[in-house]
Amino acid sequence: MIELRELTKRYGDRVAVDGLSVRVQPGVVTGFLGPNGSGKSTTMRMILGLNAPDHGEALIGGVRYSDLNRPLRTVGALLDAGAFHPGRSARAHLAALAASNDIPGSRVEQVLRIVGLSDAATRRAGTYSLGMRQRLGVAVALLGDPGVLLLDEPVNGLDPEGIRWIRELLRGLAAEGRTVFVSSHLIAEMALTADRLVVIGRGRLLAETTVAELVAAGDDSLEDAFFRLTSQATDYRGVGAS
Ligand SMILES: Nc1ncnc2c1ncn2[C@@H]1O[C@H](COP(=O)(O)OP(=O)(O)OP(=O)(O)O)[C@@H](O)[C@H]1O
């Protein structure tokens, strides 16, 4: 489980994340929705100890990321699909990570198979398409067989096959009892992928509910529900969008 307690982050006089308290449960896919700049990435970075909160805390299984013994074995993350050494092969990249995290080398071949990169494993990551880089990022997240997965916009730039692949993978990982927390701009995609939703606007919690309950609240679609919830929480919406 991921637990956020009054999580708060300021950049100068702008509050990026504002007293966010949420529990993300295991066994289901939880979608993390919010307009651009609402604080999703900042929240994920704080969960992963990459940004320090100004107030509150983020706990993974009751423990802060910085206090985890073997972080890759507890939580896997996909934040930036481009972040690989372009001259290294996928296999070399995964093998180096496994070695430095006490993960058996045999796990490298397993995750390559799971993400469908076995045949391309010796190619330099710099030659990979966006979809292949995304798959390599997922392989890194799965390397330690973690019980908690955090993915920031995993379907960005993917083709329909890649989107379906991510959707089925995430649902399968949740069905195994893992905690899966995934941010996205694609509301229709979240309707297909997520069981629960956390919606934020200007860093604040707007809704924490199931997809079914949110749509049942009198809206025609999840998209309508999203616009209703976030209508007061963006700085930039034009007249045609709500
Ligand atoms: N390093 C930083 N320095 C200053 N301001 C920042 C920094 N990182 C984020 N912000 C600001 O914090 C707010 C939240 O940004 P964040 O990237 O977390 O939102 P987001 O919901 O992930 O947005 P998007 O959907 O566009 O990716 C924004 O106003 C952003 O400009």
The ligand as a Gaussian input file, in Angstrom:
#p B3LYP/6-31G(d) Opt

LIG

0 1
 N       11.422000      21.735000     -10.293000
 C       10.406000      22.593000     -10.278000
 N       10.605000      23.898000     -10.032000
 C        9.571000      24.782000      -9.979000
 N        8.283000      24.455000     -10.201000
 C        8.028000      23.165000     -10.443000
 C        9.049000      22.166000     -10.518000
 N        8.461000      20.965000     -10.791000
 C        7.141000      21.191000     -10.894000
 N        6.870000      22.510000     -10.703000
 C        5.541000      23.126000     -10.718000
 O        4.722000      22.380000      -9.836000
 C        3.412000      22.236000     -10.378000
 C        3.075000      20.751000     -10.496000
 O        3.855000      20.171000     -11.527000
 P        3.832000      18.615000     -11.872000
 O        4.844000      18.404000     -12.955000
 O        3.955000      17.841000     -10.625000
 O        2.351000      18.450000     -12.442000
 P        1.744000      17.279000     -13.327000
 O        0.351000      17.085000     -12.806000
 O        2.645000      16.109000     -13.326000
 O        1.705000      17.954000     -14.757000
 P        1.666000      17.283000     -16.216000
 O        0.340000      16.590000     -16.301000
 O        1.756000      18.477000     -17.106000
 O        2.847000      16.368000     -16.329000
 C        3.399000      22.986000     -11.704000
 O        2.909000      24.289000     -11.458000
 C        4.861000      23.036000     -12.077000
 O        5.135000      24.168000     -12.859000

